[in-house]
Amino acid sequence: MAAEPSAFGAGNLDNPAPYGLTDTEKHILKNKKTLDAVKQQSRDTETQVDSLRERIDGMQSIVEGLNEKSHENRRALDELKSAAESDRNARGDAIKQLEASVKSNETNILQLKQVLEEFSGMIDKINSNYVTKDEYNGLVREINDFKKVVSGEMKKIAVPGKSASGGGSSLDKMSKADIAKEAKALYEKEHYTKAIEYYEYLIEKNYRPARAHYMVGEMWFARKDYSKAIAYFKQSAQLFSKADYMPTLMLHTAMSMQATNDVKNAKVFYSGVVAQFPESKEAATAADRLRQLK
């Protein structure tokens, strides 16, 4: 609670417990987890298959040895039977022992063949569920293609590019300070569409970009487009985390997370407002909302 929440490592997919994710970032995280699970399954399956193959190879060697031994015993038995015609009494015991040995070997061979059939069935089952290297690489390519699409969309939302008003618009004839003043006036009149256009122009021109991102986030928050609001708040905090509007930014970030059912991280941000700005009116609101969530 005493530590300053990185309001704004939110959205960091490399964090072991990421928070403050936009809908698009959540989709990336879900695919990332799916890919990690497929990797682990592939490694486990390969280990299991290798172990079974080693055991089968060992059993096949045993079977081959027993077959060879059985063949030798049969040959010896035939020789003894032939000799037994002239000396049946002397060789009777040896014949019985060899017959018992042959029978035992044949039983063992039958049992081993049954085990081999079971192992073969297990391998067939594993192979039917096994993710091949080509299938895995295909999944990786699909994820990477999806990330490229998401990256393009995030540039439009979280880190806006060239605004609709740029490039030969009437704003080029105004000073940036006058544009900022007019944008604030439009915001106060709740003319959000025009105000967003002005602030996007200022972001493009890198004029007080932290405040411009914050103001655009406030307007998306007012419009209840909470995913966009979180994206702009995050960018503003990354640009200037000591701004005077930080209590409001953190409170509205928490409220946006709560509205998108990210209750766990909403609690973190509410607690952060209380811990960092205990005397502010935002802290009182945050504390009240925390009590309601318990």
C-alpha positions in Angstrom: 0.0 0.0 0.0 2.8 2.4 0.8 4.6 1.6 -2.5 3.6 3.8 -5.4 1.6 1.5 -7.8 3.1 1.7 -11.2 0.0 3.1 -12.4 1.5 2.4 -15.3 3.1 -0.6 -15.9 -0.6 -1.5 -16.5 -0.9 -3.4 -19.8 2.6 -4.9 -19.5 2.1 -8.4 -20.8 5.5 -9.6 -19.5 4.3 -8.9 -15.9 3.6 -12.2 -14.1 0.2 -10.7 -13.0 -0.7 -8.1 -15.7 -3.3 -5.6 -14.9 -5.1 -2.6 -16.5 -5.4 -4.5 -19.8 -7.4 -3.2 -22.7 -9.8 -5.7 -24.4 -7.1 -6.1 -27.1 -4.3 -6.7 -24.6 -6.5 -9.3 -22.8 -6.9 -11.1 -26.2 -3.1 -11.0 -26.7 -2.6 -12.4 -23.1 -5.1 -15.2 -23.7 -3.3 -16.2 -26.9 0.0 -16.0 -25.2 -1.2 -18.4 -22.4 -2.6 -20.7 -25.0 0.8 -20.8 -26.8 2.7 -21.4 -23.5 0.3 -24.3 -22.8 0.8 -25.8 -26.2 4.6 -25.5 -25.8 4.5 -27.4 -22.4 2.1 -30.1 -23.8 4.4 -30.6 -26.8 7.5 -31.0 -24.5 5.7 -33.4 -22.2 4.3 -35.4 -25.1 7.8 -35.7 -26.7 9.3 -36.9 -23.4 6.5 -39.5 -23.0 6.9 -40.8 -26.5 10.7 -41.1 -26.2 10.3 -43.0 -23.0 7.8 -45.4 -24.5 10.0 -46.0 -27.6 13.0 -46.8 -25.4 10.9 -49.3 -23.4 9.6 -50.9 -26.6 13.1 -51.1 -28.1 14.2 -52.9 -24.9 11.3 -55.3 -25.0 11.9 -56.1 -28.7 15.5 -57.0 -27.9 14.2 -59.3 -25.1 11.7 -60.9 -27.5 14.4 -61.4 -30.1 16.7 -63.0 -27.5 13.9 -65.3 -26.3 13.1 -66.3 -29.9 16.7 -67.2 -30.6 17.0 -69.1 -27.3 13.7 -70.9 -28.1 15.0 -71.9 -31.5 18.2 -73.3 -30.0 16.2 -75.2 -27.4 14.0 -76.7 -30.1 17.0 -77.8 -32.1 18.6 -79.3 -29.0 15.3 -81.0 -28.2 15.0 -82.5 -31.6 18.6 -83.8 -31.3 17.9 -85.3 -27.9 14.7 -86.9 -29.1 16.6 -88.4 -32.0 19.2 -89.7 -29.6 16.6 -90.8 -27.1 15.4 -93.5 -29.4 18.6 -95.4 -28.4 18.9 -94.2 -24.9 15.5 -93.0 -23.8 15.9 -93.7 -20.1 19.2 -91.8 -19.8 18.0 -88.7 -21.5 14.4 -88.6 -20.2 15.1 -86.0 -17.6 16.9 -83.7 -19.9 14.1 -83.9 -22.4 11.5 -83.0 -19.8 13.6 -79.9 -18.7 14.0 -78.7 -22.2 10.3 -79.1 -22.9 9.5 -77.1 -19.8 12.0 -74.4 -20.8 10.5 -74.2 -24.3 7.0 -73.9 -22.9 8.1 -71.2 -20.5 9.8 -69.3 -23.3 6.7 -69.4 -25.5 4.5 -68.2 -22.6 6.9 -65.3 -22.0 7.0 -64.4 -25.7 3.2 -64.3 -25.8 3.0 -62.0 -22.7 5.6 -59.7 -24.2 3.8 -59.5 -27.5 0.6 -58.5 -25.6 2.6 -55.7 -23.8 4.0 -54.5 -27.1 0.5 -54.3 -28.5 -0.6 -52.2 -25.5 2.3 -49.8 -25.9 1.6 -49.5 -29.6 -2.0 -48.5 -28.8 -0.7 -45.9 -26.3 1.6 -44.5 -29.0 -1.2 -44.3 -31.5 -3.3 -42.5 -28.9 -0.5 -40.0 -28.1 0.2 -39.4 -31.8 -3.5 -38.6 -32.4 -3.3 -35.8 -29.9 0.3 -34.8 -30.6 1.0 -31.3 -31.8 3.5 -31.6 -34.7 6.3 -29.1 -35.2 4.6 -27.9 -38.4 1.3 -27.4 -36.5 3.1 -25.6 -33.7 4.9 -23.3 -36.1 1.6 -22.5 -37.8 0.1 -21.5 -34.5 3.1 -19.2 -33.9 2.6 -17.6 -37.2 -1.1 -17.0 -36.6 -0.2 -15.4 -33.2 2.4 -13.2 -34.7 0.0 -12.1 -37.5 -2.6 -11.3 -34.9 -0.1 -9.3 -32.9 0.7 -7.2 -36.0 -3.0 -6.4 -36.4 -3.3 -5.5 -32.8 -0.2 -3.3 -32.9 -1.8 -1.3 -35.6 -5.0 -0.9 -33.7 -3.1 0.1 -30.5 -1.3 2.9 -32.4 -4.7 4.3 -33.2 -6.0 4.0 -29.6 -3.2 3.9 -26.9 -0.6 6.0 -28.8 -2.5 8.0 -31.3 -0.9 8.8 -34.6 -1.7 11.6 -37.0 -5.0 13.2 -36.1 -7.8 13.9 -38.5 -7.1 17.6 -38.0 -3.5 17.4 -39.1 -2.0 18.1 -42.5 -3.2 21.4 -43.9 -6.1 22.0 -41.4 -7.1 25.3 -40.0 -5.3 24.4 -36.8 -2.0 24.8 -38.5 -2.6 28.6 -38.6 -3.1 28.7 -34.8 -0.5 28.7 -32.1 -0.3 25.5 -30.0 -1.1 27.4 -26.8 -4.3 28.8 -28.5 -5.3 25.3 -29.6 -4.8 24.0 -26.1 -6.9 26.9 -24.7 -9.7 26.3 -27.3 -9.6 22.5 -26.6 -10.1 23.1 -22.9 -13.0 25.4 -23.6 -14.6 22.8 -25.9 -14.1 20.1 -23.1 -15.8 22.3 -20.5 -18.8 22.7 -22.9 -18.8 18.9 -23.3 -18.2 19.3 -27.1 -16.1 16.2 -26.9 -15.8 15.3 -30.5 -14.2 18.6 -31.5 -12.2 18.7 -28.2 -10.7 15.3 -28.9 -9.8 16.4 -32.4 -7.9 19.4 -31.0 -6.1 17.4 -28.3 -5.1 14.7 -30.9 -3.6 17.5 -33.0 -1.6 18.6 -29.9 -0.5 15.0 -29.3 0.7 14.7 -32.9 2.7 18.0 -32.5 4.1 16.7 -29.1 2.7 19.8 -27.3 2.2 18.9 -23.6 1.4 15.3 -24.7 0.9 14.0 -21.1 -1.9 16.4 -20.4 -3.4 16.0 -23.9 -3.6 12.2 -23.3 -5.1 12.7 -19.9 -7.8 15.1 -21.3 -8.7 12.7 -24.1 -8.9 9.8 -21.5 -11.3 11.9 -19.5 -13.6 12.4 -22.4 -13.6 8.7 -23.3 -14.3 8.0 -19.6 -17.2 10.4 -19.7 -18.5 8.6 -22.8 -18.1 5.3 -20.9 -15.7 3.9 -23.4 -13.5 2.5 -20.6 -11.0 0.6 -22.6 -9.9 3.7 -24.6 -9.9 5.7 -21.4 -7.5 3.3 -19.7 -5.2 3.4 -22.7 -5.0 7.2 -22.7 -4.6 7.4 -18.9 -1.8 4.8 -19.1 0.1 6.8 -21.8 -0.3 10.0 -19.8 1.1 8.5 -16.7 4.0 7.0 -18.5 4.8 10.5 -19.9 4.5 12.4 -16.6 3.7 10.5 -13.4 4.0 13.5 -11.1 1.3 15.6 -12.7 -1.2 17.5 -10.5 -4.1 15.5 -12.1 -2.7 12.1 -11.0 -5.3 11.6 -8.2 -8.1 11.9 -10.7 -6.3 9.9 -13.3 -5.7 7.0 -10.9 -9.3 7.1 -9.6 -10.8 7.1 -13.0 -8.4 4.3 -14.1 -9.7 2.2 -11.2 -13.3 3.0 -11.9 -12.7 2.1 -15.6 -11.2 -1.2 -14.5 -14.1 -1.9 -12.2 -16.5 -1.1 -15.1 -14.8 -3.7 -17.3 -14.9 -6.3 -14.5 -11.2 -6.1 -13.8 -12.0 -5.9 -10.0 -8.7 -7.2 -8.8 -6.7 -4.4 -10.4 -9.4 -1.9 -9.7 -8.8 -2.6 -6.0 -5.0 -2.1 -6.5 -5.6 1.4 -8.0 -8.2 2.4 -5.4 -5.7 1.4 -2.7 -3.0 3.4 -4.5 -5.1 6.6 -4.5 -5.7 6.2 -0.8 -2.1 5.5 0.0 -0.5 8.2 -2.2 -3.1 11.0 -1.9 -4.7 10.4 1.5 -6.0 14.0 2.0 -7.6 14.3 -1.5 -11.3 14.0 -2.3 -10.3 11.3 -4.7 -9.0 9.2 -1.8 -12.3 9.5 0.0 -14.1 8.3 -3.1 -11.6 5.5 -3.6 -11.9 4.3 0.1 -15.7 4.3 -0.2 -15.5 2.2 -3.4 -13.1 -0.2 -1.7 -15.5 -0.8 1.1 -18.3 -1.6 -1.4 -16.1 -4.1 -3.2 -15.3 -6.1 0.1 
